[in-house]
Amino acid sequence: DAHEFLSQCLDQLKEDMEKLNKTWKTEPISGEENSPDISATRVYTCPVITNLEFEVQHSIICKACGEIIPKREQFNDLSIDLPRRKKPLPPRSIQDSLDLFFR
């Protein structure tokens, strides 16, 4: 489906950016061979990481002892349920959907 296709494209773009940056780390910048810092390299920031990825922190709570273990995960999307109701009810906001997701 479209969501899976987008995920694959974003993953491929991230991989390509990593490969590009690794390649450029081993090559000097063209036209700057006479510069005092020959180890100068280009580094591009991945647009996927910069614009689409985010970190979610949640806690796992042991029911036996009450210990709280924080956990962080990287995401670039959330699967939020959108309401499909037959009866006309007040519309649910995006915030309501996010609250339901994290509950």
C-alpha positions in Angstrom: 0.0 0.0 0.0 1.0 3.7 -0.2 2.2 3.8 3.4 4.5 0.9 3.0 5.8 2.4 -0.3 6.6 5.7 1.4 8.4 3.9 4.3 10.5 2.0 1.8 11.4 5.2 -0.1 12.3 7.0 3.2 14.5 4.1 4.3 16.2 4.0 0.9 16.9 7.7 1.1 18.4 7.4 4.5 20.7 4.5 3.4 21.8 6.5 0.3 22.6 9.5 2.4 24.7 7.4 4.8 26.6 5.8 1.9 27.2 9.3 0.3 28.5 10.7 3.6 30.8 7.7 4.1 32.2 8.1 0.6 32.9 11.8 1.1 34.6 11.2 4.4 37.3 9.3 2.6 37.7 11.8 -0.3 39.0 15.4 -0.1 36.7 18.1 -1.4 37.5 18.7 -5.0 39.3 22.0 -5.8 40.7 22.2 -2.3 43.8 20.1 -2.6 46.0 23.0 -1.6 44.0 23.9 1.4 45.8 23.6 4.8 43.1 21.1 6.0 43.3 18.3 3.5 41.0 16.2 5.7 38.1 18.6 5.2 35.0 16.7 4.0 31.5 17.4 3.0 28.7 16.1 5.2 25.1 16.3 4.2 22.3 16.1 6.7 19.7 13.5 5.8 16.3 15.2 5.1 14.4 12.2 6.5 16.1 12.4 9.9 15.9 16.2 10.0 12.3 16.6 9.0 10.4 13.3 9.5 11.9 11.3 12.4 11.0 11.8 16.0 11.6 10.1 19.3 8.9 8.8 21.5 9.6 8.0 25.2 7.4 5.7 27.1 7.6 3.9 30.4 7.2 0.2 31.2 6.0 -0.3 34.7 6.4 -3.6 36.6 3.1 -4.6 38.1 4.9 -6.6 40.8 7.5 -4.1 42.2 6.4 -0.8 40.6 9.8 -0.2 38.9 9.6 2.2 36.0 11.8 1.6 33.0 11.9 4.4 30.5 12.2 3.4 26.8 12.9 5.6 23.8 12.0 4.7 20.2 12.6 6.4 16.9 9.6 6.8 14.5 8.9 8.5 11.3 5.1 7.8 11.5 2.4 6.8 13.9 -0.6 4.6 13.2 -3.4 6.7 14.5 -6.9 5.5 14.2 -9.4 7.9 12.7 -13.0 7.7 13.8 -15.5 6.0 11.4 -18.9 6.5 12.9 -22.3 6.2 11.5 -23.9 8.5 14.0 -23.2 12.2 13.8 -21.1 12.8 16.8 -18.7 15.7 17.5 -15.7 15.4 15.4 -12.5 14.1 17.0 -9.4 16.2 16.8 -5.9 15.0 15.9 -5.0 15.6 19.5 -7.8 13.3 20.6 -6.4 10.6 18.3 -2.9 11.1 19.6 -4.1 10.9 23.2 -5.9 7.6 22.3 -2.7 6.2 20.7 -0.5 6.9 23.7 -3.0 5.7 26.2 
